[in-house]
Every structure is written in C-alpha cells, then in structure tokens.
Amino acid sequence: MSFGAGSLGLGSAINSLSQYQQSLQTAFGQASSGNRLTSAAIDPSGLAIYNALLTQSQGFDQGSQNVSDASNAINVAQGALSNTTDALQQLNNLAIQGSNDFLSAGDRQALQAQANQLVQQINTNASQVQFNGIQLNSGQFSGNTPAAPATATTTSNAILGNGGNLTANATATAGSQSGTISVQVVSTAPGAAGAQISFTDTATGVTTVVATVAAGSTTPVNGTNVTVGNFTTNDIGANATTQVVAATAGSANPTLNVQSGANAGAAVQVSLPNATAAGLGIQNIDLSSSASSTNAQGQIQTALANIATAGAQLGAQTNALQVDQDNNNVASVNLTASASSIGSASEASLAVELNSLQIQQQISIQTINSANTTFGYLNRFLNVAA
C-alpha cells in the first residue's frame, strides 16, 4: 500500500499553485506594460470601449495635423500676397508719375518697361508660390466666386461755380465696359462751353473722345450713363474722372478639402485667391499717355482692394482652422483620459496584488513540499512494515 502525489489535498494545492502562477504572470505583464488590458479575456467589453476611444483620440490628432498643414499653406499664400501688394503699390506710383504731360516719349517708355516688369513679377509670384507642389495663388482653387454687377465710381470730381459737381451722376449698366471716363469743360465757341467726354478702354488702352455735350445732359459711354452738371463758361478747365469696372460672371472653381475632425464628413473647404495679373485685372497696364495712366490708377486701386479682400478671407480661414484645431486637442485629451481610466493599470493596486499572489504562491509551494515529504515518510514506513 502507498500514498501517491495525486491525493486529493496535494492535487488541490497544485491546482492553486498553477492559478497563482497564471495570475502572477498576468499581473507582471500589467505592471511592466502599464496596461491593465493585456488580454481580451481580462475585460472584453472594456477592451472594446478602450480601443474605440483610442481610435477617436488618434483621429482627432490626425485632424489637427491636417489643420496644421492647411494653416501653414494659407500662411505661405498670405506671405505671397504681401509681395504682390508691394508690386501693386510700385505700379501705382508709376501710374501717378505717368499722369504728367511734361513727360517725354523716352520717359514714358522707361515707365512702361518698369510697369511691364512689375506685372511679370506679379504673375511669377502667383505661379511659383506653392505648398507641397500645390499652386496657392493661381486661382485654380478659388472656389465659387459670385457674379458681380458693373460699377462706376467717380474718383475725382470738380465743383462747379454754382456749387454742383461736374459729373452729376454716373450709372453703370450690365453692358458697361471697364475703363476710365473723363469729363472736362472746354470752350466750344467764343462765350460757349461744353463737356468733352472721353473713354480710355482698359482692355486696349485706347482713349477715344466720345462726345462734347451740353450742361445737364446724359450720355451713354460704352454702356455707362453719364450725367453732367450745369456748368458755365466760368467752369472751363474743370474735369472729373469716373472709373468703370465691368460686370463679372463669377466662377465655379474647386476648393481644397481638409478633414479637420475624427469622423467622416468633418471637413472644411479652403479657398485660395487668384493673384495673377489677369485675375487682378492689371494685365494691360498702359502708361503711354496721361489719360491711360489715369485709367491704370483705377485698375491698380481695384486690384489693391481685391488683394486686401483676399488677405482678409485667408485670415478668416486661418482663424476658423485654429478653432477646429483647439477643439480637436481638447477632444483628444479627454478621450485619451477616458481610455486611460479603462486601460491603464493601477500601480498601487498591482503592488498589493503582486505581494498577495507571491505570498499565496509560496504557501502553495510549501504545502506541496510538506505533502511530498509526509507522503514519502509514509510510503517508506509502509514498505518497511510489509
């Protein structure tokens, strides 16, 4: 007769030891990684929630990176617009200089050469400013541009002897052409005066005398109706200038799509300006005469206004993107904290658990050793007695 190691008490101790060793292995894994969820078996539903929260958090982080890229691109575009503004201001100075009948033909050739170079510089600036290979200010991503009606703005106007204005009214119509309308009171006969109206075409730079009209009359000038005041011979020499901008049909260019959040559809559309000479309406700057130089000033002032508007739009988009990035950062931090509360191991709890498991493991080992020793003595005793 003998007692084996498979007796009930010893088997229970061995099973307990195996369980303690498995628990210790799990606890050591949690302690070394800092992660409570080292296995799906530990907390299946908790692991699913943990992974979903981390996915959301990482999505917001990537959205922030997308926003950062878009903001950097807009900053590059804005920097290029500053250079374009500088070139336009130099062009304006040249146009003012060209509005001077004391200039010689050689002087005007020199002015025109400088103007042409500046226009070329503006085109080069628009075509070469890029971000990661994408042209920024060429107009290809300007988005939907609404149609605009024609405008007629009187930029300078003489006050007549009777207190009225030389150009009493200038009204643009759908058929108005871009250019500069000049009105000047001239002598038409001894003791008589008339208002000579001329038009400088922006597209061609050609100045044409349209008509010489009587006081108080209304005359169509290339689609714009011009009404002059009640002048007299005492007003001879008075002049007025009206800048006309033709109606635009608008465009439907694409924009740049930037996903700014963690979920599909959480995106913003970035539009970039058309800062080419054609887009700004200054591709045909003509300084060959005082009249054409005056017309050029109107073109350049309109271009400067458009650049200012484009810069403001870029700034507004930058602010909106910053708000998205701030929201993403807050969401990411909160989601990460929520995930951590589920998945992170508690060092204090693990320390207590490890200490308890190690003690229980040692007890189980001692129990098994004692049982083996006792069974050994009994077996030897029974064998001797037999």
Order of alpha helices (4+ residues) and beta strands (2+ residues): alpha-alpha-alpha-beta-beta-beta-beta-beta-beta-beta-beta-beta-beta-beta-beta-beta-beta-alpha-alpha-alpha
